[in-house]
Amino acid sequence: MPLLVTGSIGIDTIRTPHGCSENCIGGSAIYFTMAASFFSPVRFIGVVGSDCPFNIPHLFSGRDVDLRGLEVRRTSKTFRWAGTYKETMDDRVTDSMELNVLAENPPVVPEAFADSTFVFLANTAPRLQIELLSQIKSPVFVAADTMDCWIAEHLADLRELMMKIDCLIINADEAKLLARQLNPVRAAEEILEMGPSVVIVKKGESGSLTCLKDGSKFVLPAYPTTEVVDPTGAGDSFAGGFMGYLAQTQNTDFGTLKTAVAYGTVVASFTIADFSLDRLKKITRADIDDRLERLREFTSF
Amino acid sequence: MPLLVTGSIGIDTIRTPHGCSENCIGGSAIYFTMAASFFSPVRFIGVVGSDCPFNIPHLFSGRDVDLRGLEVRRTSKTFRWAGTYKETMDDRVTDSMELNVLAENPPVVPEAFADSTFVFLANTAPRLQIELLSQIKSPVFVAADTMDCWIAEHLADLRELMMKIDCLIINADEAKLLARQLNPVRAAEEILEMGPSVVIVKKGESGSLTCLKDGSKFVLPAYPTTEVVDPTGAGDSFAGGFMGYLAQTQNTDFGTLKTAVAYGTVVASFTIADFSLDRLKKITRADIDDRLERLREFTSF
């Protein structure tokens, strides 16, 4: 039962207190796929323009990534994003953004991908997420991300999407905005009322809170690391580790969801240790498993 | 081996989005003692003025609290503090503060308390903390709290104190200030170099990070609660639960320290559920133990 991701491919320029990485590869689908591919085959859907400088097949070589959903649109330009992280690394400003191909028609789900069962809809307009999801015949577990602008300006679409998904993965500030609740636990409970059976509230350096409709809860700190070079992609690689593990185990019971959140947490801790995909490209599944055991030790009492 | 606390007794006026509590009992020694008394006998040292409206012996009746260190200074006035919490409850402003008796000579440690072995020095001028500690003959495990003004203005005294204590319990922002390190793990490691063998970095709603000189680490989220009415005293009751459990077990190995941090976390989650001591007065050790088991379930994977 294959794992599908739809999301962005970006040309990023990132400034942090540790340096600058110009025109490096980024985008939600890229980070997600790199992370998920440690666990499971991945079906990739995303669009670039003719200016795309990256060799994406080469990037994923040696990994089980099906790129039949990668579209190169000859008359378009690739999404670009430039951002600067403040000294504390917990906040960033967008210096510039060119949506380019992301503002055009979305990609089509290839016929060969229509039987995907595990699906991650990375952050984009909820109307597009609904359209993409409608092309999947019998999804088993669908997770989506969203952000403040959709909550503020496309709430009806987002509410419609939430009735169709199993899991919302959302930042703490956005959860509070969506639920109109400042308490994160109550915010998660409100969001569960909107449709999904699982809500994961991401709190960056403070870890995550996972709430299920049956009242089950799981709280996990971030991996305690001194290596924080570039937080870009932490959320999407968290989602990749999470969904990758679910697809690997073909299970979504509470115990599996908890381990999946822990894997997401661990993969994100590698992502932020260097710019772009630089660290994720170097590690192995064994490195991830070692760190998962260390996280278990760090949190058990 | 008895547990000793030195700290403040306050007349608090607290405004939160949930209401206002005027002239209620507060102060670090009060919160600490109420929390610690669930676990261990407590020896209490603190000073009030003649205006103190509280019956402190009655407050602690039924608990094993030795009040021979409670001094009523007839010519003085009691410490007063008024504060307002913002809507998010994670920040507060001090509306007014009258140090009163806290600006005078500190209390003397009664001779009968000089053989105390577990000692908590609540936040005050580090010079006073050193003087109070010097009156204890053979301390076994000494923890102290501090705050930004001492780091900024009395750093030499604080550095001297840190050479004499076993454990510093400190807020995340203050840890960063003290260590001149923005990464919390690195900040804790720098603080360990200053003397203590244990550092606990408190992160409020985000839990805590405990680091030992031997490299051991423990990260624990806050208890996921929707009941947040008044965060005042959370830090001091955390310290009370932590030190109370250590004194109960007469042990400070890593496993015990971790359970003690979990107990502190749980007691603090009760403290914040109502104004002042209102919730702590109502609960039992069984309530605390139940919630400890729930916290273990919420965090294990």
Interface residues (C-beta under 8 A of the other chain):
Chain A: E87 T88 M89 L182 N183 P184 V185 R186 E189 K203 E205 S206 G207 L209 K217 F218 V219 L220 P221 A222 P224 T225 T226 V228 G255 K258 T259 V261 A262 R296 F298 T299 S300 F301
Chain B: E87 T88 M89 L182 N183 P184 V185 R186 E189 K203 E205 S206 G207 L209 K217 F218 V219 L220 P221 A222 P224 T225 T226 V228 G255 K258 T259 V261 A262 R296 F298 T299 S300 F301
